[in-house]
């Protein structure tokens, strides 16, 4: 039996960088007794979410290999067996699981209980770790991900369902506490200004319990960074002509468009519309006060200090000439067609020639 750290998010609190570093150092961590289980997902432990979820098929479940309700029970049996085998083989002192979708997409206690049963079969104790970020700022940051994955709408307030499911923190914490118990909850504030060297990974590293120093790990570059104002406006315009999806499938002509745009994003940070952000913060004010009283009684109100912003929708929406975007989209798709054609030719050539024979000694 072992101890478990279950990091559930929330989204836009540095989870991608934590996941990348854990995955890059998986073997080294295991040597000191820390298991980052492949059976729950190679990098982001998405299989933990897919195992527990009772919701409809979504893009994360598809990526985990699910194709409909008929495959769900087989998937859950496979995950449970593989996880048990991995823990038995490793005999770790500690297991670290990290997936931000656990907090945002598991919306019932029955789903959370299913995950709890999976873990308690292998773990003698479970610590549920969650970082909370000011909701308006988190929503602004999430807009970058929305555009990277094909979004075309201007920055706007979340609908009531999204607001409740993702940003009403007291309800989310109540669900997890009702299953795991108050003594298992480790609730933290996402505030880079208060982290060592401004780095959430250094804050997270105290969960290693001294088994390894963060200086002994290979640090992965910052992941899932937000686009700047111009790059967001450009990519949002391109999304209208080179969509992220073609029907139910990823559009192969899109290629690595958003990754390349992300690499050159270096301009004015996206601030969004201050009125939208303030409206989000106002809508969750009572929820945040409930969280502050329960988990941070010594912290002055409000839970998250107000942020001074330049304001105005124009700060996040520079004008991009449509003619230029249409020309760029045409050139991009033409080049992607050439690249895909060349790849298919190489694949056919490889199949025709077969594998190369190994040279004789």
Legacy VTK file of the C-alpha trace (Angstrom):
# vtk DataFile Version 3.0
C-alpha trace
ASCII
DATASET POLYDATA
POINTS 361 float
0.000 0.000 0.000
1.129 3.523 -0.734
0.142 7.183 -0.514
-1.456 9.052 -3.407
-1.401 12.682 -4.523
-4.418 13.359 -6.727
-3.970 16.746 -8.442
-7.341 17.724 -9.944
-6.606 21.189 -11.358
-8.270 23.571 -11.761
-7.745 24.386 -15.434
-5.295 27.178 -16.283
-3.206 26.776 -13.123
0.006 25.394 -14.622
-1.122 21.765 -14.775
0.282 21.248 -18.289
3.796 22.212 -17.166
3.534 19.986 -14.079
2.334 17.056 -16.204
5.100 17.529 -18.763
7.792 17.566 -16.079
6.392 14.503 -14.308
6.228 12.575 -17.594
9.737 13.607 -18.656
11.158 12.392 -15.336
8.960 9.311 -14.881
11.856 6.824 -14.695
13.928 8.963 -12.353
10.960 9.556 -10.057
10.220 5.842 -9.950
13.783 5.141 -8.815
13.086 7.118 -5.618
9.659 5.525 -5.138
7.312 7.956 -6.908
5.033 6.415 -9.545
3.444 8.586 -12.255
1.189 5.883 -13.704
1.194 5.307 -17.445
-1.918 3.180 -17.007
-3.897 6.372 -16.297
-2.461 8.241 -19.271
0.969 8.746 -20.756
1.217 12.429 -19.876
-1.969 14.077 -18.620
-3.607 11.081 -16.882
-6.736 11.616 -18.967
-7.680 7.947 -18.560
-8.464 8.693 -14.897
-11.116 11.167 -16.038
-12.442 8.875 -18.784
-12.666 5.988 -16.289
-14.731 7.963 -13.789
-16.913 10.019 -16.115
-20.569 9.205 -16.688
-21.042 11.993 -19.222
-21.352 11.756 -23.005
-18.516 10.875 -25.349
-16.154 13.841 -25.712
-12.828 14.574 -27.354
-10.825 13.417 -24.316
-12.570 10.045 -24.193
-12.058 9.591 -27.933
-8.345 10.247 -27.454
-8.374 7.567 -24.741
-9.769 5.039 -27.238
-13.464 5.099 -26.341
-15.883 5.027 -29.269
-19.254 4.630 -27.580
-21.139 3.295 -24.534
-20.520 -0.297 -25.539
-16.769 0.020 -25.001
-16.961 1.802 -21.631
-17.136 -1.212 -19.318
-14.298 -2.974 -21.144
-12.280 0.245 -20.891
-12.903 0.522 -17.160
-11.909 -3.097 -16.562
-8.727 -2.595 -18.570
-7.812 0.587 -16.700
-8.423 -1.012 -13.295
-6.366 -4.094 -14.194
-3.510 -2.112 -15.763
-3.362 0.305 -12.839
-3.301 -2.533 -10.300
-0.568 -4.339 -12.252
1.516 -1.179 -12.546
1.311 -0.434 -8.831
2.066 -4.060 -7.918
5.100 -4.068 -10.189
6.483 -0.728 -9.010
5.709 -1.019 -5.270
5.951 2.795 -4.926
6.025 4.901 -1.791
3.917 7.539 -3.514
1.658 7.799 -6.571
1.119 11.156 -8.300
-1.882 11.579 -10.607
-2.491 14.889 -12.352
-5.464 15.796 -14.548
-7.255 19.152 -14.543
-10.388 17.746 -16.171
-11.182 15.897 -12.968
-12.241 19.170 -11.341
-13.993 20.696 -14.356
-15.750 17.673 -15.902
-16.593 15.288 -13.063
-19.789 16.906 -11.851
-21.402 14.267 -9.657
-20.373 12.487 -6.477
-21.033 9.136 -8.140
-18.294 9.864 -10.709
-15.855 10.981 -8.029
-16.732 7.923 -5.934
-15.875 5.628 -8.853
-12.410 7.186 -9.019
-12.053 6.974 -5.233
-12.790 3.233 -5.300
-10.184 2.696 -8.022
-7.522 4.461 -5.971
-8.325 3.091 -2.516
-7.775 -0.453 -3.768
-4.093 0.467 -4.155
-3.511 3.426 -1.802
-3.645 3.713 1.970
-4.115 7.490 1.871
-5.156 10.009 -0.792
-4.484 13.740 -0.796
-6.663 15.755 -3.192
-4.673 18.784 -4.366
-6.376 21.676 -6.123
-5.152 25.131 -7.097
-7.775 27.882 -7.369
-7.323 30.823 -9.728
-9.340 34.041 -9.857
-12.201 33.074 -12.145
-12.227 36.122 -14.398
-8.503 35.767 -15.005
-8.850 32.012 -15.566
-11.619 32.661 -18.094
-9.403 35.167 -19.904
-6.576 32.638 -20.046
-8.934 29.860 -21.192
-9.944 31.987 -24.175
-6.504 31.353 -25.680
-7.098 27.587 -25.520
-10.545 28.094 -27.046
-9.018 29.872 -30.054
-6.195 27.335 -30.413
-8.810 24.604 -30.740
-10.769 26.359 -33.471
-12.893 28.967 -31.692
-14.184 31.875 -33.757
-16.282 33.872 -31.255
-15.042 37.075 -29.666
-14.142 37.008 -25.976
-17.381 36.913 -23.979
-18.794 35.845 -20.621
-19.351 32.105 -20.028
-22.882 30.792 -20.250
-24.549 29.907 -16.907
-23.813 26.190 -17.247
-20.098 26.704 -17.895
-19.930 29.276 -15.115
-21.436 26.812 -12.621
-19.462 23.754 -13.717
-16.046 25.391 -13.993
-15.967 28.495 -11.820
-18.255 28.025 -8.803
-15.499 26.627 -6.636
-17.419 25.964 -3.433
-19.739 23.503 -5.202
-16.801 21.742 -6.846
-14.916 21.451 -3.553
-18.037 20.186 -1.750
-18.317 17.302 -4.219
-14.732 16.198 -3.704
-14.802 16.665 0.064
-18.018 14.658 0.389
-16.240 11.654 -1.149
-12.649 11.940 0.118
-13.266 13.771 3.422
-12.148 17.196 4.597
-8.879 15.843 5.971
-7.841 14.797 2.463
-8.314 18.217 0.845
-5.239 20.345 0.081
-6.670 23.579 -1.363
-4.171 26.158 -2.633
-4.340 29.579 -4.285
-2.768 29.894 -7.727
-0.693 33.044 -7.284
2.679 33.022 -9.083
3.706 36.125 -7.124
3.687 33.990 -3.960
5.341 30.879 -5.437
9.100 30.281 -5.084
10.667 31.994 -8.107
7.118 32.500 -9.401
6.961 28.815 -10.380
3.956 26.617 -9.574
6.111 23.496 -10.004
8.333 24.599 -7.126
5.218 25.008 -5.004
3.962 21.585 -6.094
7.341 19.975 -5.334
6.696 19.919 -1.580
4.365 17.009 -2.359
7.441 14.900 -3.185
7.961 14.707 0.616
11.727 15.032 0.255
12.079 11.886 -1.868
13.718 13.941 -4.629
14.774 17.544 -5.185
13.283 19.580 -7.995
16.851 20.477 -8.994
17.402 16.804 -9.875
14.632 16.816 -12.469
14.722 17.772 -16.131
12.574 20.877 -16.393
10.300 20.945 -19.408
9.708 24.286 -21.188
6.548 26.191 -20.277
3.565 24.441 -21.836
0.186 25.666 -23.081
1.182 29.329 -22.949
-1.394 31.943 -23.838
-1.297 33.724 -27.180
-0.749 37.467 -27.366
-3.450 39.853 -28.571
-2.412 39.940 -32.235
-1.801 36.175 -32.479
-5.204 35.493 -30.937
-6.955 37.801 -33.389
-5.058 36.321 -36.344
-5.686 32.686 -35.384
-9.355 33.362 -34.621
-9.696 34.814 -38.133
-7.849 31.862 -39.670
-10.185 29.462 -37.863
-13.026 30.628 -40.084
-11.185 29.447 -43.205
-9.066 26.566 -41.847
-11.327 24.999 -39.192
-10.029 22.799 -36.406
-12.422 19.998 -37.341
-13.780 18.623 -40.592
-17.038 16.971 -39.571
-16.298 14.845 -36.526
-12.610 14.447 -37.395
-9.639 16.757 -36.892
-9.055 18.716 -40.106
-5.834 17.309 -41.564
-5.280 20.487 -43.570
-4.945 22.451 -40.343
-1.732 20.653 -39.435
0.297 22.389 -36.731
-1.083 25.856 -37.419
-1.746 26.879 -33.829
1.601 25.480 -32.645
3.482 27.655 -35.112
1.439 30.719 -34.196
2.157 29.989 -30.528
5.921 29.929 -31.187
5.956 33.452 -32.618
3.516 34.982 -30.111
5.501 37.643 -28.271
3.505 40.872 -28.473
1.078 42.663 -26.164
-0.515 40.230 -23.689
-4.210 39.549 -24.185
-6.146 41.382 -21.469
-9.644 40.744 -22.728
-12.637 42.919 -21.998
-12.420 44.196 -18.424
-16.214 44.323 -18.161
-16.492 40.615 -19.024
-13.835 39.670 -16.489
-15.392 41.799 -13.773
-18.816 40.288 -14.504
-17.410 36.767 -14.051
-15.766 37.724 -10.759
-18.964 39.377 -9.519
-21.050 36.306 -10.377
-18.892 34.038 -8.189
-18.343 36.455 -5.321
-20.534 34.581 -2.816
-18.955 31.254 -3.774
-15.466 32.647 -3.253
-16.406 34.024 0.147
-17.679 30.585 1.179
-14.345 29.067 0.060
-12.372 31.736 1.929
-14.265 31.184 5.196
-13.842 27.407 5.027
-10.318 26.931 3.676
-8.563 30.275 4.232
-10.149 31.846 7.349
-7.019 33.894 8.075
-6.909 35.336 4.553
-8.434 38.823 4.209
-11.510 39.120 2.009
-11.921 38.908 -0.914
-10.424 35.504 -1.721
-8.769 36.891 -4.861
-7.585 40.523 -4.847
-8.942 42.711 -7.643
-6.622 43.151 -10.630
-6.218 46.545 -12.263
-6.708 46.235 -16.016
-6.411 48.569 -18.960
-9.944 47.502 -19.911
-11.853 47.749 -23.143
-12.603 45.090 -25.723
-10.103 46.662 -28.118
-7.250 45.485 -25.873
-7.929 41.944 -27.052
-9.245 42.394 -30.585
-6.936 44.137 -33.070
-8.345 44.340 -36.563
-6.968 41.813 -39.079
-7.740 42.539 -42.774
-9.982 39.754 -44.041
-8.347 39.766 -47.489
-4.966 39.004 -45.916
-6.434 36.184 -43.807
-8.146 34.582 -46.817
-4.892 34.710 -48.803
-2.939 33.214 -45.906
-5.546 30.463 -45.483
-5.338 29.594 -49.190
-1.524 29.420 -49.070
-1.582 27.347 -45.860
-4.045 24.772 -47.209
-2.159 24.537 -50.508
1.104 23.885 -48.691
-0.536 21.370 -46.334
-1.991 19.526 -49.345
1.520 19.241 -50.791
2.923 18.017 -47.480
0.192 15.393 -47.047
0.623 14.240 -50.650
4.359 13.801 -50.118
3.749 11.899 -46.884
1.358 9.487 -48.624
3.864 8.897 -51.415
6.556 8.094 -48.864
4.188 5.735 -47.035
3.377 3.892 -50.274
7.065 3.661 -51.140
7.854 2.290 -47.682
5.128 -0.355 -48.001
6.323 -1.342 -51.474
9.968 -1.755 -50.501
9.287 -3.361 -47.118
11.535 -3.108 -44.048
15.237 -2.835 -44.615
17.274 -5.958 -43.944
19.661 -5.677 -41.003
23.316 -5.603 -42.148
25.201 -8.785 -41.439
28.098 -8.598 -38.991
LINES 1 362
361 0 1 2 3 4 5 6 7 8 9 10 11 12 13 14 15 16 17 18 19 20 21 22 23 24 25 26 27 28 29 30 31 32 33 34 35 36 37 38 39 40 41 42 43 44 45 46 47 48 49 50 51 52 53 54 55 56 57 58 59 60 61 62 63 64 65 66 67 68 69 70 71 72 73 74 75 76 77 78 79 80 81 82 83 84 85 86 87 88 89 90 91 92 93 94 95 96 97 98 99 100 101 102 103 104 105 106 107 108 109 110 111 112 113 114 115 116 117 118 119 120 121 122 123 124 125 126 127 128 129 130 131 132 133 134 135 136 137 138 139 140 141 142 143 144 145 146 147 148 149 150 151 152 153 154 155 156 157 158 159 160 161 162 163 164 165 166 167 168 169 170 171 172 173 174 175 176 177 178 179 180 181 182 183 184 185 186 187 188 189 190 191 192 193 194 195 196 197 198 199 200 201 202 203 204 205 206 207 208 209 210 211 212 213 214 215 216 217 218 219 220 221 222 223 224 225 226 227 228 229 230 231 232 233 234 235 236 237 238 239 240 241 242 243 244 245 246 247 248 249 250 251 252 253 254 255 256 257 258 259 260 261 262 263 264 265 266 267 268 269 270 271 272 273 274 275 276 277 278 279 280 281 282 283 284 285 286 287 288 289 290 291 292 293 294 295 296 297 298 299 300 301 302 303 304 305 306 307 308 309 310 311 312 313 314 315 316 317 318 319 320 321 322 323 324 325 326 327 328 329 330 331 332 333 334 335 336 337 338 339 340 341 342 343 344 345 346 347 348 349 350 351 352 353 354 355 356 357 358 359 360
